[in-house]
Amino acid sequence: MKKTILFHIYQILKTFSDEEHPLTRREIQKLLETQYDIQIERHTFTSYIDALIEAGVDIQSRDDNSNGTALRFFLGERSFEKSEIHLLCNAIYSSHFIPETESKQLIQKLLHTQSKYVYQSFYPNIYLKNSNKSLNHDFFLNIEVILEAVQQNKAISFDYMKYDYNKKMIPRKDKKYIVHPYHIVYANENYYLLCQKDDYTNLSHYRIDKMKNIIITALPIRPIEKDFNPYEYCKTKIYMYGGNVETFTILCDHFILDDMIDRFGQDIYIQKKNDKEFLAIIKSSKQGMLYFALQYMNYCTIIEPADVREEFIDILKCNLKKYASK
């Protein structure tokens, strides 16, 4: 019975108290009675508070009269600070690969680590409707199955989905994908599985929110290099385009210096050319670099390799014709 009472007192302090809303002994006793139909005597109340403190619960007290006659209690340290909760909830809300229902459930779990007052003030401002949310409700199940497959050292099969013109998800191919899973990473605002196809030795990556019907096979996972760094791999896949990694030299306007470092990290080679421009050397797939160059065409120029520079010029000419013909 004592352990039950201790747990319920902790729950009351977690839900109904914080630094701005401390509770008196009588208020805690009243909540025990109304919430859990439990009554405790005044002389045993202190022993329960002391037991929780001895167990490591950070219960803070404040004396409004400065003489010990008006003690108020609140839960001090929690699993998350309010700022951490706000950051995590905003990240969940803005992550389109987490479906709407699952986002709401996850945000509620996080907010329930706080007092009801924080919950009431945060929730209306954090959870707003996001029309970009994935429709694949297997997202978290996919992660669990992938992690289990890696633990069992087994390959997986799955359907890889795409949208049709009715905005419904349908399989890209008639047959299952079979891959050897290695790592799950967050890159380019999506959650990816890094893997090898069963009939292909180069690395591939697939969005987990577009995978369905994952099955763990009996096929052992093909080994990967022990020193493989999944995030270094992602750095060379601009916008997560596949293909072989090449080295590119680009001339950039100083205006995008921050963007370059934000995207490619501190390891990017940069050389100031003059007061307005700098040279950058980047390792990337060709398709990723071409897309990047299109995104920043007003601020950067591909210098090398020459064949990629010519290919980019052809792309520009082709698209200019499209607009000129309208």
Secondary structure, 3 states (H helix, E strand, C coil): CHHHHHHHHHHHHHHHCECCECEEHHHHHHHHHHHHCCCCCHHHHHHHHHHHHHCCCCEEEEECCCCCCCEEEEECCCCCCHHHHHHHHHHHHHCCCCCHHHHHHHHHHHHCCCCHHHHHHHHHHHCCCCCCCCCCCCHHHHHHHHHHHHHHCEEEEEEEEEECCCCCEEECCCCCEEEEEEEEEEECCEEEEEEEECCCCCEEEEEHHHEEEEEEEEEECCCCCCCCCHHHHHHCCHHHCCCCEEEEEEEEEHHHHHHHHHHHCCCCEEEECCCCEEEEEEEEEHHHHHHHHHHCCCCEEEEECHHHHHHHHHHHHHHHHHHHCC
